[in-house]
Amino acid sequence: MDGIADMGGSRGWGHVPLPRSDEPVFQEPWQGRAFALAMLSVWVSGRNIDAFRHAQERLDRGAYIGDGYFGRWLNAAELMLTESAILAPGAIDARARNLRHEDVAEPPVPEPARPGYTPAALRGHR
Amino acid sequence: MTTTSGPGERPPVALRTEALEQLLTERGLIDPQVMNGIITDYETNVGPLNGAKVVARAWTDAEYRQRLLADGTAAIKELGFSGRQGEHIVVAENTSTTHNVVVCTLCSCYPWPVLGLPPSWYKDPAYRSRIVREPRAVLAEMGLELADNVRIIVRDSTSEVRWMVLPERPAGTEHLTEEALVPLVTRDAMVGVAKAEAP
């Protein structure tokens, strides 16, 4: 398999960080929110956990590495939600900018287009 | 003072997280209370203490140990632990000559019901990439020196199978009750980057 997610055996990532006995589950509160949001986004987007992993695997390097582990989850959630047309592309960034008072236009809410996971064997029988 | 981002710069991830939560909440697609429940669950209820109880039981009950090694999911469920990311758990026992260590090279698959959410080092690209290529060296860097005659098996978790290590019971603990053994079983030992130690 190609892509950044297939890390086994790859080089250049530096030293393994040592375990800390006192490490909190979520170092910062936003990470807990991102974790829960990603899990719920699987359901909201009409997808499943495998689709969530597949979304992670299709992120570009910046989105996969640059935002850290829970940032990756958030970015994968965004990908699933935009692919299911729950969110318009750019909706998150626009809202984020407005949260810091930049006053940008937000895209309209699209018409949802969640995937149908009808097994192939059943499609002709509905 | 105004700050503007360049065209390639996205707003910070923490702010984008807040934005997504708002967007979905205001449309009634998610409930923040449900989110709070999920977060609390994994901060408080689901963690390595669960796995420690499983291991302490296996150390003190030979038949339970056999069941655990034969069908990890079922034996773990006997103690009341099951759920997300634990639908299929396989338990590998460490011995004086065989040492199992677990990784997920493709993402961060981990047996949540018994160990909770994975620690940051497990998810780090350095661990994901190197433990499969040079496990003995990585374990030594992490503080676990294994003799040359110890066979190391690296278990690469998949989306279907989650691995948990049954560490060796430390010498000098024969007199301890099951309950007293629980605190000796660390998360690191159940992933295989450390051994359980006597108090």
Boltz contact constraints between the chains, C-beta under 6 A:
constraints:
  - contact:
      token1: [A, 5]
      token2: [B, 106]
      max_distance: 6.0
  - contact:
      token1: [A, 7]
      token2: [B, 105]
      max_distance: 6.0
  - contact:
      token1: [A, 7]
      token2: [B, 125]
      max_distance: 6.0
  - contact:
      token1: [A, 7]
      token2: [B, 128]
      max_distance: 6.0
  - contact:
      token1: [A, 7]
      token2: [B, 129]
      max_distance: 6.0
  - contact:
      token1: [A, 8]
      token2: [B, 105]
      max_distance: 6.0
  - contact:
      token1: [A, 8]
      token2: [B, 132]
      max_distance: 6.0
  - contact:
      token1: [A, 9]
      token2: [B, 132]
      max_distance: 6.0
  - contact:
      token1: [A, 9]
      token2: [B, 133]
      max_distance: 6.0
  - contact:
      token1: [A, 10]
      token2: [B, 129]
      max_distance: 6.0
  - contact:
      token1: [A, 13]
      token2: [B, 125]
      max_distance: 6.0
  - contact:
      token1: [A, 13]
      token2: [B, 126]
      max_distance: 6.0
  - contact:
      token1: [A, 13]
      token2: [B, 129]
      max_distance: 6.0
  - contact:
      token1: [A, 14]
      token2: [B, 126]
      max_distance: 6.0
  - contact:
      token1: [A, 15]
      token2: [B, 126]
      max_distance: 6.0
  - contact:
      token1: [A, 16]
      token2: [B, 126]
      max_distance: 6.0
  - contact:
      token1: [A, 16]
      token2: [B, 127]
      max_distance: 6.0
  - contact:
      token1: [A, 16]
      token2: [B, 138]
      max_distance: 6.0
  - contact:
      token1: [A, 17]
      token2: [B, 121]
      max_distance: 6.0
  - contact:
      token1: [A, 17]
      token2: [B, 124]
      max_distance: 6.0
  - contact:
      token1: [A, 19]
      token2: [B, 121]
      max_distance: 6.0
  - contact:
      token1: [A, 19]
      token2: [B, 188]
      max_distance: 6.0
  - contact:
      token1: [A, 23]
      token2: [B, 119]
      max_distance: 6.0
  - contact:
      token1: [A, 25]
      token2: [B, 42]
      max_distance: 6.0
  - contact:
      token1: [A, 25]
      token2: [B, 43]
      max_distance: 6.0
  - contact:
      token1: [A, 25]
      token2: [B, 117]
      max_distance: 6.0
  - contact:
      token1: [A, 30]
      token2: [B, 14]
      max_distance: 6.0
  - contact:
      token1: [A, 30]
      token2: [B, 17]
      max_distance: 6.0
  - contact:
      token1: [A, 32]
      token2: [B, 39]
      max_distance: 6.0
  - contact:
      token1: [A, 33]
      token2: [B, 17]
      max_distance: 6.0
  - contact:
      token1: [A, 33]
      token2: [B, 21]
      max_distance: 6.0
  - contact:
      token1: [A, 34]
      token2: [B, 17]
      max_distance: 6.0
  - contact:
      token1: [A, 36]
      token2: [B, 35]
      max_distance: 6.0
  - contact:
      token1: [A, 36]
      token2: [B, 38]
      max_distance: 6.0
  - contact:
      token1: [A, 36]
      token2: [B, 39]
      max_distance: 6.0
  - contact:
      token1: [A, 37]
      token2: [B, 20]
      max_distance: 6.0
  - contact:
      token1: [A, 37]
      token2: [B, 21]
      max_distance: 6.0
  - contact:
      token1: [A, 40]
      token2: [B, 30]
      max_distance: 6.0
  - contact:
      token1: [A, 44]
      token2: [B, 29]
      max_distance: 6.0
  - contact:
      token1: [A, 53]
      token2: [B, 107]
      max_distance: 6.0
  - contact:
      token1: [A, 67]
      token2: [B, 13]
      max_distance: 6.0
  - contact:
      token1: [A, 69]
      token2: [B, 123]
      max_distance: 6.0
  - contact:
      token1: [A, 71]
      token2: [B, 13]
      max_distance: 6.0
  - contact:
      token1: [A, 74]
      token2: [B, 17]
      max_distance: 6.0
  - contact:
      token1: [A, 92]
      token2: [B, 16]
      max_distance: 6.0
  - contact:
      token1: [A, 92]
      token2: [B, 19]
      max_distance: 6.0
  - contact:
      token1: [A, 92]
      token2: [B, 20]
      max_distance: 6.0
  - contact:
      token1: [A, 93]
      token2: [B, 10]
      max_distance: 6.0
  - contact:
      token1: [A, 93]
      token2: [B, 11]
      max_distance: 6.0
  - contact:
      token1: [A, 95]
      token2: [B, 19]
      max_distance: 6.0
  - contact:
      token1: [A, 95]
      token2: [B, 23]
      max_distance: 6.0
  - contact:
      token1: [A, 96]
      token2: [B, 11]
      max_distance: 6.0
  - contact:
      token1: [A, 96]
      token2: [B, 15]
      max_distance: 6.0
  - contact:
      token1: [A, 96]
      token2: [B, 16]
      max_distance: 6.0
  - contact:
      token1: [A, 96]
      token2: [B, 19]
      max_distance: 6.0
  - contact:
      token1: [A, 97]
      token2: [B, 11]
      max_distance: 6.0
  - contact:
      token1: [A, 99]
      token2: [B, 15]
      max_distance: 6.0
  - contact:
      token1: [A, 99]
      token2: [B, 19]
      max_distance: 6.0
